[in-house]
Amino acid sequence: MSSPAQSTDNRPSFGDHHAILNLDRISVLIGAVKDTTEGQALVSNYSQWNDAVHQKPPRLLTIFSTLSFASDQPQVQDNTPFARLIAPFGTFENGSPEVQIDRLSTLLY
């Protein structure tokens, strides 16, 4: 894979070869904060981000990721920092409503 070219103002330039990656905007995480001041600011920032991304011609490839596990969670080791962090949010089971991309984070798509 080649490195990005340098533009005349010394910033990296990817030309037309780039995409937007939106990480883990899933219902269980948005739902946990959406009624707080910070959560409302987050949702507002998502809307502003979506507006900015879509004003750039040509329209960029937009990718959303989601965090989910098999029902028996073999990917999560018991009693690890990560397991303790996600435990209050549920199981993050593949296909469950909790791990779907949250509509509040994609209002303008």
Sequence and secondary structure as in RCSB ss.txt:
>XXXX:A:sequence
MSSPAQSTDNRPSFGDHHAILNLDRISVLIGAVKDTTEGQALVSNYSQWNDAVHQKPPRLLTIFSTLSFASDQPQ
VQDNTPFARLIAPFGTFENGSPEVQIDRLSTLLY
>XXXX:A:secstr
    EE TTS EE TT  EEEE   BHHHHHHHTTSHHHHHHHHHHHHHHHHHHTSSS  EEEE    B TT TT
S TTSHHHHHHGGG   BTT GGGSB GGGGTT 
